[in-house]
Amino acid sequence: MWEAVGFIDGFISAYNAYTSNGKQDVLAGMSFNDSYKWIASWCRDNPSKAVNDGIEALIWKFNPVKFKLKLE
């Protein structure tokens, strides 16, 4: 579990660092705990997908223009 939490934190932090001026909050004020719950729910609904797909879906939800992702 802690590996997944570290992966999620790192993915989101890296996206924040490399977006616009490096200060954008891609979670739009959502706490990390709430993001874990959102991603866990997404993963339960999409069991054949990878965790990073869930993280990308969360980022896309709050940043549809800045994060261009082709979701299938």
ZIGI-V319962 format. One record per pair of residues at least 4 apart in sequence whose C-alpha atoms are under 6 Angstrom apart, sorted by sequence separation. I is the first residue (numbers start at 1). J is the second residue. If there is no record, write none. Layout:
[[I J] [I J]]
This chain:
[[6 10] [7 11] [9 13] [10 14] [18 22] [36 40] [43 47] [56 60] [59 63] [60 64] [63 67] [17 22] [16 22] [60 67] [16 24] [39 54]]
